[in-house]
Amino acid sequence: MTAHKALSYSTILVASTICLLFGGCGSPRPFTLVVLPDTQNYADTRLAYADSRWGNGDLRDRFFRQTEWIRDNKVRLNIIMVAHVGDIVQTDYREEWEIANKAFRTLDGLVPYILCLGNHDMGYEPHPAATGKSATSRDTLSIKYSCINS
């Protein structure tokens, strides 16, 4: 099998889109595409539960530092886009979307970003022990409270 046949259609689509949006595929200047996975622990507002379960407490500053780093290194690394691969928040709570919104607003007008929803970003059903279930439906507060709507 030749190398080009091994590429998935999604890989070809993403590469083609980047080429079209950012000046063609023939440009000799390297670029950076930042991928952010699973920031849900950084946005988790159930601090006592998170601290007792994982010992991590309030991590929202890490979320802010990631997007600030992207902003601060945009020119040096020629960052052309940020792709979040899902699980932006932990429990689809309004307060968590506000944290994500604040983090991503750092990039507004500077670096384009794409946010994909993961199972933690929708259909959360709380439980008294803070051990709720996610992805019980496709309902999400992301549209109302987040940067997805900006």
N, C-alpha and C positions, 0 to 999 in steps of 0.2 A: 504494500500500500504506500503510495506517495505521501509526503508530508502534508500537502494541501488537502488531501482527502480525509486526513485524520482530524482536521479542525472542525469543531462543531459549528453549526449554523449561528448559534448565539455569539461565539467568538468572532466570526466573520462579520456579523451585524454590528457588534460593539466597535471593532476595528474600523469598519467602514464609516460608522457614524463619527468617530473621533477624527478620521481623515477629512470628512466633509466639513465638520464644524470648526476645526482648528487649522485650516490652511493647507490641506492636502497631505498626501502620504509621502511626497518627495522631499519634504523639509529635512535638512540635515541636522537640525537642532533636536537633541533628545528632549523628551517631556516626561512628566511624572503624573501618573494616575493614582491618587491615594484611595485606598480601600479601608473603610472603618467597619470592623465586625463587632457585633454584640456589645453595645454600650449600655445595656440595660442595668448592669450593676452600678454604673456611674449615675444613673438617673433615679435609682430606687429611693423612694421616700419613706419606706418602712424601716427606719434606721435601727430600731431596737431589734427587730426580727433579723435584719441583715447582719447586724453585729453578732447576735447570738448564733446564727447559723453559719456565717462565713468569716466572722471576725473582721469585717471590713468597714463598718460604720458609713459615714457620709463620704462619698467619693465624687461628688459632682464637680469638684475642682479639677479632677482628671479629665472629665469630659470637656470642660472649658479650655484646659491646657492643650488638649489635642487639636481643637479647632483654631486656637491661637497659634499653635506651631505651624499649622497649614497656612494660615494667613501670613505669618512672619517669614515663611520659606517659599512663598509663591513664586517670586521672581528668581531667586537663586536656583531652585529646582525645576523651574518652568512647570509648575503644577497647573494642569489644565482642567482637572475635574476631580471631584470627590464622590465616591460611590459608597453608600452605607448599605450593607448587605442584609440588614434586618435585626430585629430585637433592639430597637432604638431605646425603648423604655422597658421597665420590668412588668408593670401591672396595668398599663393603659389608664393610669390615673391622670387627672388634669394637671396636678402639680409636677408630675414627671414629664409631661409634654411641654410644660413651661420651661423646665430645665433644658430639654432638648432644643426647644425653640431659641433660648438664650445662647446656647452653644453654637448653633448653626447660623444665627444672625451675625456672628463674627465674620462669616464668609460672604454675606450678602453683598452683591455688587463687585466682589473681588474674585471669587472662585465658584464656578457652577457646581452644584451638587445634586445627586440623585439619592433619594431615600426609598428603600424597599421595606415593606412591612414584614415582620416576622411573627411567629406565634405569640410572643409576649406583647405585641403591639395591638392586639385585638382580642375581643371576646373574653376578657378576664372576669372571672366570678370569684369574688372575695370569700374567704373562709374565716371564721372567728380566730383561728390559730395563725392567721396570715399565710396560710399555705394554699391559697386559691389555685384555681385551674385557669390556664390561658387557652386561647384558640377554641373556645367553646362556641364561638360564632364569628362572623366577619365584621361585627360591630366594632368600631374604633373611634376614639376621641381625636385621633391624629388630624383629621381634617379641621376640626373646630379649634384646637388649641396649639397647633404646631406650625413649624416652619414649612411643612408640606403645603400649607395654604398661602404662603407668602408670595 
